[in-house]
Amino acid sequence: DAGITQSPRHKVTETGTPVTLRCHQTENHRYMYWYRQDPGHGLRLIHYSYGVKDTDKGEVSDGYSVSRSKTEDFLLTLESATSSQTSVYFCAIRKTSTQETQYFGPGTRLLVL
Amino acid sequence: AQKVTQAQTEISVVEKEDVTLDCVYETRDTTYYLFWYKQPPSGELVFLIRRNSFDEQNEISGRYSWNFQKSTSSFNFTITASQVVDSAVYFCALSEAQGAQKLVFGQGTRLTINP
């Protein structure tokens, strides 16, 4: 158990609606990441955080914003959801205690109609 | 830029056969990490192995083995005597060894083990 939860686990929303996904960790790891998984693309990095209020962009950051006001929570926001953002979203933490390995949460399946 | 290629989109074998999943990577970094993750039908991502670029020793864990060859930029994964429970999508990934260590994933290989 990597000590990561994601909420909600499933969400259906409409185009143009704001959506926020939450990632929560119980172990106070410094680095947290958001990835999206799409067929034919594997997983791609959206944003990551290296501490409270410290975030940076990944490969596919357009249309997404993030916030980290507490060590344990990393929020991903779709300001105005589009159908191209239909995907499975995974949060990850990096555990330095296990040789700098990223462990993933259970994922959030998002459908934008 | 870093890139990971898993050329095998889908593989289907009969139980007890050996199967090798290929992974080829590109990077300009001199030090880096390579990973394999498993995604079973339930959808979670399970970490299998991490390899440092300076350690080319092959690794064996039960029925699983990994062959890292820097000369060919490959990090292949072999399952010996496959079982139905090995059916999953397998991802190879690469990260820089410093800083954010952002993961770059291959497209994944869907492995089906038939009874």
Chai-1 contact restraints between the chains, C-beta under 6 A:
chainA,res_idxA,chainB,res_idxB,connection_type,confidence,min_distance_angstrom,max_distance_angstrom,comment,restraint_id
A,G40,B,Q107,contact,1.0,0.0,6.0,A-B,restraint_1
A,G42,B,F91,contact,1.0,0.0,6.0,A-B,restraint_2
A,G42,B,F105,contact,1.0,0.0,6.0,A-B,restraint_3
A,G42,B,G106,contact,1.0,0.0,6.0,A-B,restraint_4
A,G42,B,Q107,contact,1.0,0.0,6.0,A-B,restraint_5
A,G42,B,G108,contact,1.0,0.0,6.0,A-B,restraint_6
A,L43,B,F105,contact,1.0,0.0,6.0,A-B,restraint_7
A,L45,B,K102,contact,1.0,0.0,6.0,A-B,restraint_8
A,Y48,B,A100,contact,1.0,0.0,6.0,A-B,restraint_9
A,Q99,B,R50,contact,1.0,0.0,6.0,A-B,restraint_10
A,T101,B,F47,contact,1.0,0.0,6.0,A-B,restraint_11
A,T101,B,R50,contact,1.0,0.0,6.0,A-B,restraint_12
A,F104,B,L45,contact,1.0,0.0,6.0,A-B,restraint_13
A,P106,B,E44,contact,1.0,0.0,6.0,A-B,restraint_14
A,G107,B,G43,contact,1.0,0.0,6.0,A-B,restraint_15
